[in-house]
Amino acid sequence: MYVCSCFGVTEQQIKQHAENGACTPRQIASACKAGTDCGSCVRRIQALLGRGACPRRELADQGGPALPDLEEAAA
């Protein structure tokens, strides 16, 4: 199923990017442009990210090395 019709990004692609470490809508946008045109898919992307386990979050929860968050680095 398509999540971002502007760029033809599917739900499976969003999940794959999340498994590869993209844990925020901004990181998903950097990976595949989803959410950067009309923006109507951003809430769907947020919902998908909220449901799945993010490897980066699991590392942080276990006291492992924290990877930099692009949103925090930009602030």
PyMOL Python script that loads the backbone (N, CA, C, O; Angstrom):
from pymol import cmd

cmd.read_pdbstr("""\
ATOM      1  N   MET A   1       0.846  -1.180   0.000  1.00  0.00           N
ATOM      2  CA  MET A   1       0.000   0.000   0.000  1.00  0.00           C
ATOM      3  C   MET A   1       0.895   1.249   0.000  1.00  0.00           C
ATOM      4  O   MET A   1       1.896   1.318   0.713  1.00  0.00           O
ATOM      5  N   TYR A   2       0.508   2.215  -0.809  1.00  0.00           N
ATOM      6  CA  TYR A   2       1.281   3.456  -0.870  1.00  0.00           C
ATOM      7  C   TYR A   2       0.996   4.334   0.340  1.00  0.00           C
ATOM      8  O   TYR A   2      -0.152   4.522   0.740  1.00  0.00           O
ATOM      9  N   VAL A   3       2.066   4.864   0.908  1.00  0.00           N
ATOM     10  CA  VAL A   3       1.963   5.823   2.003  1.00  0.00           C
ATOM     11  C   VAL A   3       2.102   7.226   1.411  1.00  0.00           C
ATOM     12  O   VAL A   3       1.326   8.123   1.741  1.00  0.00           O
ATOM     13  N   CYS A   4       3.069   7.405   0.557  1.00  0.00           N
ATOM     14  CA  CYS A   4       3.335   8.700  -0.080  1.00  0.00           C
ATOM     15  C   CYS A   4       3.088   8.562  -1.582  1.00  0.00           C
ATOM     16  O   CYS A   4       3.893   7.976  -2.306  1.00  0.00           O
ATOM     17  N   SER A   5       1.973   9.105  -2.029  1.00  0.00           N
ATOM     18  CA  SER A   5       1.657   8.996  -3.455  1.00  0.00           C
ATOM     19  C   SER A   5       2.480   9.981  -4.293  1.00  0.00           C
ATOM     20  O   SER A   5       2.662   9.761  -5.490  1.00  0.00           O
ATOM     21  N   CYS A   6       2.973  11.048  -3.693  1.00  0.00           N
ATOM     22  CA  CYS A   6       3.797  12.019  -4.435  1.00  0.00           C
ATOM     23  C   CYS A   6       5.083  11.373  -4.954  1.00  0.00           C
ATOM     24  O   CYS A   6       5.516  11.655  -6.072  1.00  0.00           O
ATOM     25  N   PHE A   7       5.688  10.513  -4.145  1.00  0.00           N
ATOM     26  CA  PHE A   7       6.956   9.888  -4.517  1.00  0.00           C
ATOM     27  C   PHE A   7       6.852   8.373  -4.659  1.00  0.00           C
ATOM     28  O   PHE A   7       7.867   7.707  -4.862  1.00  0.00           O
ATOM     29  N   GLY A   8       5.643   7.816  -4.557  1.00  0.00           N
ATOM     30  CA  GLY A   8       5.453   6.386  -4.749  1.00  0.00           C
ATOM     31  C   GLY A   8       6.122   5.528  -3.692  1.00  0.00           C
ATOM     32  O   GLY A   8       6.664   4.469  -4.006  1.00  0.00           O
ATOM     33  N   VAL A   9       6.091   5.975  -2.435  1.00  0.00           N
ATOM     34  CA  VAL A   9       6.738   5.246  -1.345  1.00  0.00           C
ATOM     35  C   VAL A   9       5.694   4.366  -0.651  1.00  0.00           C
ATOM     36  O   VAL A   9       4.619   4.831  -0.272  1.00  0.00           O
ATOM     37  N   THR A  10       6.034   3.103  -0.497  1.00  0.00           N
ATOM     38  CA  THR A  10       5.098   2.151   0.091  1.00  0.00           C
ATOM     39  C   THR A  10       5.315   2.002   1.595  1.00  0.00           C
ATOM     40  O   THR A  10       6.333   2.420   2.148  1.00  0.00           O
ATOM     41  N   GLU A  11       4.328   1.397   2.225  1.00  0.00           N
ATOM     42  CA  GLU A  11       4.418   1.102   3.656  1.00  0.00           C
ATOM     43  C   GLU A  11       5.631   0.212   3.937  1.00  0.00           C
ATOM     44  O   GLU A  11       6.344   0.417   4.919  1.00  0.00           O
ATOM     45  N   GLN A  12       5.858  -0.769   3.076  1.00  0.00           N
ATOM     46  CA  GLN A  12       6.999  -1.671   3.256  1.00  0.00           C
ATOM     47  C   GLN A  12       8.324  -0.908   3.181  1.00  0.00           C
ATOM     48  O   GLN A  12       9.249  -1.204   3.938  1.00  0.00           O
ATOM     49  N   GLN A  13       8.422   0.064   2.280  1.00  0.00           N
ATOM     50  CA  GLN A  13       9.648   0.861   2.173  1.00  0.00           C
ATOM     51  C   GLN A  13       9.867   1.687   3.438  1.00  0.00           C
ATOM     52  O   GLN A  13      10.999   1.809   3.907  1.00  0.00           O
ATOM     53  N   ILE A  14       8.799   2.254   3.993  1.00  0.00           N
ATOM     54  CA  ILE A  14       8.911   3.021   5.239  1.00  0.00           C
ATOM     55  C   ILE A  14       9.420   2.102   6.350  1.00  0.00           C
ATOM     56  O   ILE A  14      10.316   2.476   7.106  1.00  0.00           O
ATOM     57  N   LYS A  15       8.852   0.911   6.446  1.00  0.00           N
ATOM     58  CA  LYS A  15       9.277  -0.047   7.469  1.00  0.00           C
ATOM     59  C   LYS A  15      10.733  -0.439   7.287  1.00  0.00           C
ATOM     60  O   LYS A  15      11.464  -0.587   8.267  1.00  0.00           O
ATOM     61  N   GLN A  16      11.163  -0.607   6.042  1.00  0.00           N
ATOM     62  CA  GLN A  16      12.559  -0.969   5.781  1.00  0.00           C
ATOM     63  C   GLN A  16      13.501   0.166   6.186  1.00  0.00           C
ATOM     64  O   GLN A  16      14.552  -0.085   6.775  1.00  0.00           O
ATOM     65  N   HIS A  17      13.137   1.398   5.878  1.00  0.00           N
ATOM     66  CA  HIS A  17      13.970   2.537   6.288  1.00  0.00           C
ATOM     67  C   HIS A  17      14.032   2.620   7.815  1.00  0.00           C
ATOM     68  O   HIS A  17      15.079   2.942   8.376  1.00  0.00           O
ATOM     69  N   ALA A  18      12.917   2.331   8.486  1.00  0.00           N
ATOM     70  CA  ALA A  18      12.900   2.345   9.953  1.00  0.00           C
ATOM     71  C   ALA A  18      13.819   1.263  10.507  1.00  0.00           C
ATOM     72  O   ALA A  18      14.534   1.497  11.481  1.00  0.00           O
ATOM     73  N   GLU A  19      13.806   0.083   9.897  1.00  0.00           N
ATOM     74  CA  GLU A  19      14.702  -0.993  10.328  1.00  0.00           C
ATOM     75  C   GLU A  19      16.160  -0.611  10.121  1.00  0.00           C
ATOM     76  O   GLU A  19      17.040  -1.069  10.850  1.00  0.00           O
ATOM     77  N   ASN A  20      16.408   0.224   9.131  1.00  0.00           N
ATOM     78  CA  ASN A  20      17.772   0.678   8.842  1.00  0.00           C
ATOM     79  C   ASN A  20      18.179   1.878   9.689  1.00  0.00           C
ATOM     80  O   ASN A  20      19.284   2.397   9.533  1.00  0.00           O
ATOM     81  N   GLY A  21      17.288   2.330  10.596  1.00  0.00           N
ATOM     82  CA  GLY A  21      17.673   3.381  11.530  1.00  0.00           C
ATOM     83  C   GLY A  21      16.952   4.706  11.400  1.00  0.00           C
ATOM     84  O   GLY A  21      17.194   5.604  12.206  1.00  0.00           O
ATOM     85  N   ALA A  22      16.082   4.867  10.426  1.00  0.00           N
ATOM     86  CA  ALA A  22      15.336   6.119  10.290  1.00  0.00           C
ATOM     87  C   ALA A  22      14.127   6.064  11.212  1.00  0.00           C
ATOM     88  O   ALA A  22      13.147   5.381  10.911  1.00  0.00           O
ATOM     89  N   CYS A  23      14.188   6.771  12.323  1.00  0.00           N
ATOM     90  CA  CYS A  23      13.176   6.632  13.377  1.00  0.00           C
ATOM     91  C   CYS A  23      12.256   7.835  13.525  1.00  0.00           C
ATOM     92  O   CYS A  23      11.396   7.847  14.406  1.00  0.00           O
ATOM     93  N   THR A  24      12.421   8.840  12.685  1.00  0.00           N
ATOM     94  CA  THR A  24      11.562  10.016  12.747  1.00  0.00           C
ATOM     95  C   THR A  24      11.084  10.328  11.332  1.00  0.00           C
ATOM     96  O   THR A  24      11.722   9.925  10.360  1.00  0.00           O
ATOM     97  N   PRO A  25       9.964  11.043  11.208  1.00  0.00           N
ATOM     98  CA  PRO A  25       9.522  11.437   9.862  1.00  0.00           C
ATOM     99  C   PRO A  25      10.591  12.208   9.089  1.00  0.00           C
ATOM    100  O   PRO A  25      10.703  12.058   7.872  1.00  0.00           O
ATOM    101  N   ARG A  26      11.357  13.010   9.768  1.00  0.00           N
ATOM    102  CA  ARG A  26      12.418  13.771   9.093  1.00  0.00           C
ATOM    103  C   ARG A  26      13.491  12.831   8.531  1.00  0.00           C
ATOM    104  O   ARG A  26      13.990  13.044   7.426  1.00  0.00           O
ATOM    105  N   GLN A  27      13.838  11.804   9.290  1.00  0.00           N
ATOM    106  CA  GLN A  27      14.831  10.838   8.808  1.00  0.00           C
ATOM    107  C   GLN A  27      14.276  10.010   7.654  1.00  0.00           C
ATOM    108  O   GLN A  27      15.007   9.675   6.722  1.00  0.00           O
ATOM    109  N   ILE A  28      12.989   9.679   7.712  1.00  0.00           N
ATOM    110  CA  ILE A  28      12.345   8.984   6.593  1.00  0.00           C
ATOM    111  C   ILE A  28      12.387   9.880   5.358  1.00  0.00           C
ATOM    112  O   ILE A  28      12.682   9.406   4.260  1.00  0.00           O
ATOM    113  N   ALA A  29      12.098  11.157   5.524  1.00  0.00           N
ATOM    114  CA  ALA A  29      12.142  12.101   4.409  1.00  0.00           C
ATOM    115  C   ALA A  29      13.537  12.165   3.795  1.00  0.00           C
ATOM    116  O   ALA A  29      13.676  12.239   2.574  1.00  0.00           O
ATOM    117  N   SER A  30      14.557  12.138   4.627  1.00  0.00           N
ATOM    118  CA  SER A  30      15.930  12.163   4.121  1.00  0.00           C
ATOM    119  C   SER A  30      16.252  10.894   3.341  1.00  0.00           C
ATOM    120  O   SER A  30      17.016  10.920   2.376  1.00  0.00           O
ATOM    121  N   ALA A  31      15.662   9.788   3.773  1.00  0.00           N
ATOM    122  CA  ALA A  31      15.942   8.507   3.134  1.00  0.00           C
ATOM    123  C   ALA A  31      15.222   8.326   1.807  1.00  0.00           C
ATOM    124  O   ALA A  31      15.779   7.729   0.886  1.00  0.00           O
ATOM    125  N   CYS A  32      13.977   8.836   1.686  1.00  0.00           N
ATOM    126  CA  CYS A  32      13.198   8.530   0.480  1.00  0.00           C
ATOM    127  C   CYS A  32      12.294   9.658  -0.009  1.00  0.00           C
ATOM    128  O   CYS A  32      11.522   9.452  -0.945  1.00  0.00           O
ATOM    129  N   LYS A  33      12.367  10.832   0.591  1.00  0.00           N
ATOM    130  CA  LYS A  33      11.585  12.015   0.222  1.00  0.00           C
ATOM    131  C   LYS A  33      10.125  11.965   0.658  1.00  0.00           C
ATOM    132  O   LYS A  33       9.407  12.947   0.475  1.00  0.00           O
ATOM    133  N   ALA A  34       9.663  10.856   1.228  1.00  0.00           N
ATOM    134  CA  ALA A  34       8.266  10.769   1.660  1.00  0.00           C
ATOM    135  C   ALA A  34       7.970  11.875   2.666  1.00  0.00           C
ATOM    136  O   ALA A  34       8.724  12.073   3.618  1.00  0.00           O
ATOM    137  N   GLY A  35       6.883  12.586   2.455  1.00  0.00           N
ATOM    138  CA  GLY A  35       6.481  13.664   3.355  1.00  0.00           C
ATOM    139  C   GLY A  35       7.030  15.024   3.024  1.00  0.00           C
ATOM    140  O   GLY A  35       6.757  15.990   3.736  1.00  0.00           O
ATOM    141  N   THR A  36       7.806  15.123   1.950  1.00  0.00           N
ATOM    142  CA  THR A  36       8.441  16.406   1.640  1.00  0.00           C
ATOM    143  C   THR A  36       7.711  17.221   0.581  1.00  0.00           C
ATOM    144  O   THR A  36       8.091  18.365   0.328  1.00  0.00           O
ATOM    145  N   ASP A  37       6.671  16.666  -0.049  1.00  0.00           N
ATOM    146  CA  ASP A  37       5.969  17.428  -1.078  1.00  0.00           C
ATOM    147  C   ASP A  37       4.678  17.999  -0.501  1.00  0.00           C
ATOM    148  O   ASP A  37       4.698  19.110   0.030  1.00  0.00           O
ATOM    149  N   CYS A  38       3.587  17.302  -0.583  1.00  0.00           N
ATOM    150  CA  CYS A  38       2.319  17.856  -0.095  1.00  0.00           C
ATOM    151  C   CYS A  38       2.151  17.696   1.420  1.00  0.00           C
ATOM    152  O   CYS A  38       1.410  18.453   2.048  1.00  0.00           O
ATOM    153  N   GLY A  39       2.841  16.708   2.005  1.00  0.00           N
ATOM    154  CA  GLY A  39       2.799  16.520   3.453  1.00  0.00           C
ATOM    155  C   GLY A  39       1.623  15.713   3.974  1.00  0.00           C
ATOM    156  O   GLY A  39       1.521  15.489   5.180  1.00  0.00           O
ATOM    157  N   SER A  40       0.734  15.271   3.096  1.00  0.00           N
ATOM    158  CA  SER A  40      -0.445  14.549   3.575  1.00  0.00           C
ATOM    159  C   SER A  40      -0.113  13.182   4.165  1.00  0.00           C
ATOM    160  O   SER A  40      -0.942  12.608   4.871  1.00  0.00           O
ATOM    161  N   CYS A  41       1.065  12.650   3.897  1.00  0.00           N
ATOM    162  CA  CYS A  41       1.428  11.327   4.394  1.00  0.00           C
ATOM    163  C   CYS A  41       2.180  11.361   5.725  1.00  0.00           C
ATOM    164  O   CYS A  41       2.456  10.304   6.293  1.00  0.00           O
ATOM    165  N   VAL A  42       2.513  12.523   6.227  1.00  0.00           N
ATOM    166  CA  VAL A  42       3.348  12.619   7.431  1.00  0.00           C
ATOM    167  C   VAL A  42       2.696  11.932   8.629  1.00  0.00           C
ATOM    168  O   VAL A  42       3.380  11.244   9.388  1.00  0.00           O
ATOM    169  N   ARG A  43       1.401  12.105   8.809  1.00  0.00           N
ATOM    170  CA  ARG A  43       0.725  11.448   9.936  1.00  0.00           C
ATOM    171  C   ARG A  43       0.755   9.931   9.800  1.00  0.00           C
ATOM    172  O   ARG A  43       0.894   9.215  10.792  1.00  0.00           O
ATOM    173  N   ARG A  44       0.626   9.448   8.583  1.00  0.00           N
ATOM    174  CA  ARG A  44       0.692   7.995   8.351  1.00  0.00           C
ATOM    175  C   ARG A  44       2.097   7.487   8.653  1.00  0.00           C
ATOM    176  O   ARG A  44       2.255   6.417   9.241  1.00  0.00           O
ATOM    177  N   ILE A  45       3.108   8.237   8.260  1.00  0.00           N
ATOM    178  CA  ILE A  45       4.497   7.867   8.552  1.00  0.00           C
ATOM    179  C   ILE A  45       4.711   7.839  10.060  1.00  0.00           C
ATOM    180  O   ILE A  45       5.320   6.905  10.581  1.00  0.00           O
ATOM    181  N   GLN A  46       4.215   8.851  10.764  1.00  0.00           N
ATOM    182  CA  GLN A  46       4.334   8.884  12.223  1.00  0.00           C
ATOM    183  C   GLN A  46       3.672   7.665  12.848  1.00  0.00           C
ATOM    184  O   GLN A  46       4.213   7.076  13.784  1.00  0.00           O
ATOM    185  N   ALA A  47       2.513   7.288  12.341  1.00  0.00           N
ATOM    186  CA  ALA A  47       1.803   6.126  12.875  1.00  0.00           C
ATOM    187  C   ALA A  47       2.604   4.846  12.638  1.00  0.00           C
ATOM    188  O   ALA A  47       2.687   3.995  13.523  1.00  0.00           O
ATOM    189  N   LEU A  48       3.182   4.708  11.468  1.00  0.00           N
ATOM    190  CA  LEU A  48       3.990   3.520  11.176  1.00  0.00           C
ATOM    191  C   LEU A  48       5.225   3.460  12.061  1.00  0.00           C
ATOM    192  O   LEU A  48       5.591   2.389  12.546  1.00  0.00           O
ATOM    193  N   LEU A  49       5.862   4.586  12.271  1.00  0.00           N
ATOM    194  CA  LEU A  49       7.058   4.620  13.119  1.00  0.00           C
ATOM    195  C   LEU A  49       6.708   4.352  14.573  1.00  0.00           C
ATOM    196  O   LEU A  49       7.492   3.744  15.301  1.00  0.00           O
ATOM    197  N   GLY A  50       5.535   4.801  14.999  1.00  0.00           N
ATOM    198  CA  GLY A  50       5.115   4.595  16.373  1.00  0.00           C
ATOM    199  C   GLY A  50       4.800   3.154  16.690  1.00  0.00           C
ATOM    200  O   GLY A  50       4.921   2.733  17.840  1.00  0.00           O
ATOM    201  N   ARG A  51       4.394   2.382  15.684  1.00  0.00           N
ATOM    202  CA  ARG A  51       4.022   0.991  15.889  1.00  0.00           C
ATOM    203  C   ARG A  51       5.216   0.060  15.913  1.00  0.00           C
ATOM    204  O   ARG A  51       5.240  -0.905  16.677  1.00  0.00           O
ATOM    205  N   GLY A  52       6.203   0.340  15.085  1.00  0.00           N
ATOM    206  CA  GLY A  52       7.330  -0.570  14.946  1.00  0.00           C
ATOM    207  C   GLY A  52       8.428  -0.289  15.950  1.00  0.00           C
ATOM    208  O   GLY A  52       8.534   0.808  16.498  1.00  0.00           O
ATOM    209  N   ALA A  53       9.225  -1.285  16.174  1.00  0.00           N
ATOM    210  CA  ALA A  53      10.379  -1.118  17.057  1.00  0.00           C
ATOM    211  C   ALA A  53      11.508  -0.473  16.269  1.00  0.00           C
ATOM    212  O   ALA A  53      11.853  -0.921  15.175  1.00  0.00           O
ATOM    213  N   CYS A  54      12.063   0.554  16.819  1.00  0.00           N
ATOM    214  CA  CYS A  54      13.180   1.241  16.180  1.00  0.00           C
ATOM    215  C   CYS A  54      14.475   0.718  16.800  1.00  0.00           C
ATOM    216  O   CYS A  54      14.655   0.814  18.014  1.00  0.00           O
ATOM    217  N   PRO A  55      15.366   0.175  15.997  1.00  0.00           N
ATOM    218  CA  PRO A  55      16.623  -0.347  16.555  1.00  0.00           C
ATOM    219  C   PRO A  55      17.388   0.694  17.362  1.00  0.00           C
ATOM    220  O   PRO A  55      18.019   0.355  18.362  1.00  0.00           O
ATOM    221  N   ARG A  56      17.340   1.955  16.943  1.00  0.00           N
ATOM    222  CA  ARG A  56      18.062   3.008  17.666  1.00  0.00           C
ATOM    223  C   ARG A  56      17.451   3.228  19.034  1.00  0.00           C
ATOM    224  O   ARG A  56      18.180   3.436  20.004  1.00  0.00           O
ATOM    225  N   ARG A  57      16.116   3.186  19.139  1.00  0.00           N
ATOM    226  CA  ARG A  57      15.458   3.364  20.427  1.00  0.00           C
ATOM    227  C   ARG A  57      15.778   2.213  21.360  1.00  0.00           C
ATOM    228  O   ARG A  57      15.982   2.413  22.558  1.00  0.00           O
ATOM    229  N   GLU A  58      15.822   0.991  20.803  1.00  0.00           N
ATOM    230  CA  GLU A  58      16.142  -0.176  21.620  1.00  0.00           C
ATOM    231  C   GLU A  58      17.542  -0.063  22.190  1.00  0.00           C
ATOM    232  O   GLU A  58      17.759  -0.399  23.354  1.00  0.00           O
ATOM    233  N   LEU A  59      18.494   0.403  21.399  1.00  0.00           N
ATOM    234  CA  LEU A  59      19.859   0.593  21.896  1.00  0.00           C
ATOM    235  C   LEU A  59      19.884   1.590  23.043  1.00  0.00           C
ATOM    236  O   LEU A  59      20.539   1.354  24.058  1.00  0.00           O
ATOM    237  N   ALA A  60      19.181   2.694  22.888  1.00  0.00           N
ATOM    238  CA  ALA A  60      19.161   3.729  23.920  1.00  0.00           C
ATOM    239  C   ALA A  60      18.509   3.196  25.196  1.00  0.00           C
ATOM    240  O   ALA A  60      18.980   3.475  26.298  1.00  0.00           O
ATOM    241  N   ASP A  61      17.420   2.425  25.046  1.00  0.00           N
ATOM    242  CA  ASP A  61      16.731   1.872  26.209  1.00  0.00           C
ATOM    243  C   ASP A  61      17.592   0.875  26.960  1.00  0.00           C
ATOM    244  O   ASP A  61      17.453   0.739  28.176  1.00  0.00           O
ATOM    245  N   GLN A  62      18.483   0.172  26.261  1.00  0.00           N
ATOM    246  CA  GLN A  62      19.326  -0.833  26.884  1.00  0.00           C
ATOM    247  C   GLN A  62      20.632  -0.241  27.412  1.00  0.00           C
ATOM    248  O   GLN A  62      21.488  -0.970  27.912  1.00  0.00           O
ATOM    249  N   GLY A  63      20.782   1.048  27.304  1.00  0.00           N
ATOM    250  CA  GLY A  63      22.010   1.683  27.779  1.00  0.00           C
ATOM    251  C   GLY A  63      23.158   1.564  26.802  1.00  0.00           C
ATOM    252  O   GLY A  63      24.309   1.818  27.155  1.00  0.00           O
ATOM    253  N   GLY A  64      22.853   1.181  25.579  1.00  0.00           N
ATOM    254  CA  GLY A  64      23.878   1.048  24.546  1.00  0.00           C
ATOM    255  C   GLY A  64      24.302   2.409  24.034  1.00  0.00           C
ATOM    256  O   GLY A  64      23.804   3.439  24.488  1.00  0.00           O
ATOM    257  N   PRO A  65      25.226   2.407  23.086  1.00  0.00           N
ATOM    258  CA  PRO A  65      25.686   3.693  22.553  1.00  0.00           C
ATOM    259  C   PRO A  65      24.558   4.405  21.835  1.00  0.00           C
ATOM    260  O   PRO A  65      23.889   3.829  20.977  1.00  0.00           O
ATOM    261  N   ALA A  66      24.357   5.636  22.184  1.00  0.00           N
ATOM    262  CA  ALA A  66      23.295   6.435  21.560  1.00  0.00           C
ATOM    263  C   ALA A  66      23.799   6.960  20.226  1.00  0.00           C
ATOM    264  O   ALA A  66      24.891   7.521  20.131  1.00  0.00           O
ATOM    265  N   LEU A  67      22.996   6.772  19.216  1.00  0.00           N
ATOM    266  CA  LEU A  67      23.322   7.302  17.908  1.00  0.00           C
ATOM    267  C   LEU A  67      22.759   8.710  17.806  1.00  0.00           C
ATOM    268  O   LEU A  67      21.709   8.977  18.390  1.00  0.00           O
ATOM    269  N   PRO A  68      23.398   9.608  17.102  1.00  0.00           N
ATOM    270  CA  PRO A  68      22.907  10.979  17.021  1.00  0.00           C
ATOM    271  C   PRO A  68      21.546  11.047  16.351  1.00  0.00           C
ATOM    272  O   PRO A  68      21.290  10.343  15.374  1.00  0.00           O
ATOM    273  N   ASP A  69      20.690  11.885  16.872  1.00  0.00           N
ATOM    274  CA  ASP A  69      19.368  12.107  16.294  1.00  0.00           C
ATOM    275  C   ASP A  69      19.463  13.347  15.415  1.00  0.00           C
ATOM    276  O   ASP A  69      19.856  14.418  15.878  1.00  0.00           O
ATOM    277  N   LEU A  70      19.104  13.197  14.154  1.00  0.00           N
ATOM    278  CA  LEU A  70      19.230  14.302  13.205  1.00  0.00           C
ATOM    279  C   LEU A  70      18.409  15.507  13.617  1.00  0.00           C
ATOM    280  O   LEU A  70      18.832  16.643  13.407  1.00  0.00           O
ATOM    281  N   GLU A  71      17.241  15.278  14.202  1.00  0.00           N
ATOM    282  CA  GLU A  71      16.401  16.412  14.625  1.00  0.00           C
ATOM    283  C   GLU A  71      17.057  17.190  15.768  1.00  0.00           C
ATOM    284  O   GLU A  71      16.998  18.419  15.801  1.00  0.00           O
ATOM    285  N   GLU A  72      17.678  16.471  16.700  1.00  0.00           N
ATOM    286  CA  GLU A  72      18.328  17.159  17.817  1.00  0.00           C
ATOM    287  C   GLU A  72      19.597  17.862  17.342  1.00  0.00           C
ATOM    288  O   GLU A  72      19.914  18.953  17.816  1.00  0.00           O
ATOM    289  N   ALA A  73      20.323  17.245  16.411  1.00  0.00           N
ATOM    290  CA  ALA A  73      21.548  17.846  15.916  1.00  0.00           C
ATOM    291  C   ALA A  73      21.272  19.138  15.157  1.00  0.00           C
ATOM    292  O   ALA A  73      22.091  20.057  15.161  1.00  0.00           O
ATOM    293  N   ALA A  74      20.102  19.201  14.499  1.00  0.00           N
ATOM    294  CA  ALA A  74      19.760  20.386  13.723  1.00  0.00           C
ATOM    295  C   ALA A  74      19.314  21.543  14.608  1.00  0.00           C
ATOM    296  O   ALA A  74      19.338  22.696  14.177  1.00  0.00           O
ATOM    297  N   ALA A  75      18.910  21.249  15.828  1.00  0.00           N
ATOM    298  CA  ALA A  75      18.392  22.297  16.723  1.00  0.00           C
ATOM    299  C   ALA A  75      19.481  23.169  17.282  1.00  0.00           C
ATOM    300  O   ALA A  75      19.202  24.091  18.048  1.00  0.00           O
TER     301      ALA A  75
END
""", "prot")
cmd.dss("prot")
cmd.show_as("cartoon", "prot")
cmd.util.cbc("prot")
cmd.orient("prot")
